[in-house]
Amino acid sequence: MATTKKTEGEKAKVAAKTNTKKSEVKEKVVNTAKAGKRSAKSLAEGEAKQAKEERKLATKEEAKDEAPKKAKAQPKTRTRLERRAKAYREKYSLIDINKRYNAEEATKLIGSTNPVKFDATVELHIRLNVDPKQADQNIRDNVMLPAGSGKKLRVAVFVDGEEAKAADKAGADLVGEANVVKELEAGSFSFDVLIATPTQMPKLGKYARVLGPRGLMPNPKSGTVTTNIAQAVTEAKSGKVEYRVDNGGNLHIPIGKSSFKPEQLLENLNAVMTSVNGNKPASIKGTYILSSHLTTSMGPALKLAF
């Protein structure tokens, strides 16, 4: 009997060991599928691929440390003149930058310094020793150019009745209150100058916010608010220009076109300088004109001896 019991106990132990092995095998089967991403083969390939990438990265780092560092190329700096167009540089070579030209020399040379193909405007730029915030130093005036401005201005006149007939006879492009109001309401401005009489100014008050920023609001100082409408139209058509000092104390005044003859430019230049000098404030005791230059719209500038 004892022998039988012993045999049964051994059988139980063997059975237990067998069950343990079976459970281990089942766990392995669960952890690693027969095929797919979770198979033993796939996992081994993934580990090998990762190890390969790590070796490549390590090799690159070593090569990077061993390779000599290349010096960074310094950016080439060019002067402002070198960055200009070829045509501008050619015209610039005609000017002596260390020289101050008198009026005759400047007007003879300025026509040949135009680097563009169109008939550019000749501009006079003056730096004044004034403070525009002071009422007496806020330089503003208008001047008639003897040789004209070279620009065809479109003139509108805000009047009716007999004054409208006089304006039309003088060559105004747009005449009549109704016609001007129609354009203002539509937001189309087909004119460069607007002229009105003092009695008509209250009617234009509602359009001040539209006309003011464009520099079209009539003003007595510019001669666009007057009782002599015919004369105002004639002057505007003949080449009357207005100038006003900016916040930096500078004047920018057109005096003609690059196609003008030197004699014409000289006449206009002298007329403008006479007007500017005549507006010198009494409070300025020292130098009034600090510097002045003559230039075309897109060309190099000539220093003037004024």
Steps between C-alpha positions, in 0.01 A plus 500: 500500500782736585655441166174588327462827690856600416441436138188717500691784673772489242238505230349812657839673506564411138157630404563826686833553322335426168227757565761761595690447176177522302410833664848639421464394142156667483646827634770495234239436235298796626805734511628403159253432223572260220517783241464880469656794686503320835662181379841406632653545158350844455618615845850376429509686168380819671774476762762440230376801298508725807854387581605576141355854518681560828830390343445736202426790729809428709715486183365837381571662834856370497557624143355839591736536796803395296427720193661848510249782547454713186515876546170675429504715189478868591212677321618754245387849592431747221473874524172675437625617161602145399146382574358755259404425139763523228331803338505687830870427555580628151321831568657525844846492341420831327477681836779626720373418849752734664392802298228754570347606168375849433160551336632518142717188529228299671229579246733412212595163649175385658334407169769240423469328842156352437541116516145412392338499158208732584514879534578519873415798720788720613470553876655753736552378857589756766583441867409803710610600848140535623269338753167427325327478840549875537224693323733759348742231375242280327611605151222482240448687174441463129706622207446541128758315291594730209564209264208292630503173690486270198198327650146529367282563805128429498319788668153479656303811602226485764287795385182575305355787300722763342809377684450157346496656153825686577663179627392309191639774277832492690538130422372317810446126450205458737260786576187524715394405850286208385778350287760524776263359765412210271866400477555543874199281580622234257850510650663565162742791481568597139667828600830609654396845624168615647416871501210668680381841613484595871118489495502140367739362762229408758347264244834316469534460877327159500765370257800627696589150626514376142675797338741585782715180499532528120614862516199613297319713757497863380709732715556877487876454559530285189290740293218250442246703701458825311246735347698522175420155365627559144842610624526204739421255219754664268774488764430135586517408131814708442718332761423627847644272769443496874762403755485435872766400751467142633546383860876475451539857375538402132349637180436284192414710194465391134655757265451339159581193289828342396412585139501874580778715364760615755376858460146399594614307807720791605205741481284271712780430750570868555128576542463228765813601692386864500166394647659276766748769605219753514320281756786493748353541850615802699577271795775321304822693564758250379519284187161457336574252218713215635530307172335469160506233228373474145398160365274319257225273635716184507845638431804604706503838673722803443605712797420866443703799614209686661 
